Amino acid sequence: MSLLTTHVLNQAEGIPGVGVMIELFRMDDPPLRLATVVTDADGRSPTPLLPEATAQPGRYELRFHIGAYFAARGMGPMPPFLDVVAINVWLAPGQGHYHVPLGCTPWAYATYRGS
């Protein structure tokens, strides 16, 4: 069972964000990179970012490399307005599955706790 998953939606075109690199860090001192994935054909991480068996309560940061993604699609300004979008979340014990999706364009983004 997974504790943390994600997906990316390219809202500028209304399609999944295919090929977006995502990094997951546990925000210790110094931060510790736990995973690096690239989204699949559905815009999802091909594997859970954080399996429940290895999860610890604490603050985590997801880094979505959307600048490179939109540049490869020929979209947005150069240099990119948004390059690496960092989303910080607290994972608390007993709260179940966390799904943190990113909806984005070259100029804006939104996230929420999904299911």
N, C-alpha and C positions, 0 to 999 in steps of 0.2 A: 504494500500500500504506500502511496506517496503522500507527502505532507505539503509539498509546494510544486505547483505546475504553472505554466503560462502559455499564452499564445499572443500573436501579433496580428492586428488587422490594419491594412493599408487603407485608411479612410479616404484618402485622396482619390483612389480608384475603386474603392468598394471591393477589394480582393484580399485574400490572406497575404500576410507578409512573409513570403517564401524566401529563405536564405538570409534571415537576419541573425547575426551573431548575438548571443546573450551570455553574459557572465553572471555568476552568482558568487557573492562574497559574504562571509560571516564577518560582521563588523567588530572584530576583536582589535587589539592594539598590538601589532599592526593588523589591518584587514587580511583575512585568509580567503583566497580564491578556492571555492569548493567545486565549481563546475563551469564548463564552457560548452555551449551547444549552438547548433545552427538550426533554425526552424525548418520544418518539413513542408510538404506540398499543401498542407492545411494551415500553415502558419503556426504550428504548435511545436513545442520542444519534443524531440523524438523519444526522450526518456524523461522521467521526473527530474526536476532540478535538485530536489532534496527528498530522498526516501525517508519514510517515517523511522526506519530502524537506526538511521544515523543522525536524525534531527535533534537539536538541542534548543531549548528556549533562548531567545535573544533577538538582536537586531541583525537583519540581513539586508543586502543591497543587490538588486537586479540591475544590470547595466545592459541596455538595449542599444546596439550600434546601428541606429537608424540613418545616420548621415551617410555612411557607406552604402546602405541599402538603397536610399533614394538617389544617390549619385549614380549608382550602377543602372538605375532605371531612367536616368536622364532627367530627373525631376528636382526642383528646388534650386536655391541659389548656391553659388560657389564663392567663398567657402560656405558650407551648410550652416543655416541658422541653428538647427538642432543637430548635434553630432551624436553624442552618447547620452541617452536619457537614463538617469539613475533614479530608481524607485526604492526607497527605504521602507521596510516593513518590520514590525515586531511579531515574532512567532511565539505565542504563549502556549504553555502546556494545556492539554485537554480541550483545545479549540477546534480540533479536526483538521480537515483538508483546507489548505489555502490555495486559491487559484487567483493569480494576479495577471490579468490580461492588459495589453497595451494597444489602444487605438491611436493611430498617429497619421500625420501628414508631414511634409517637410517643414511646416511652420507651427504645429500644435500637437499636443498629445493629451490623452486622458487615460485614467486607470481606475480600477475599483476592485473590491474583493468579490470574486465570482464564486461559482460552485463547481 
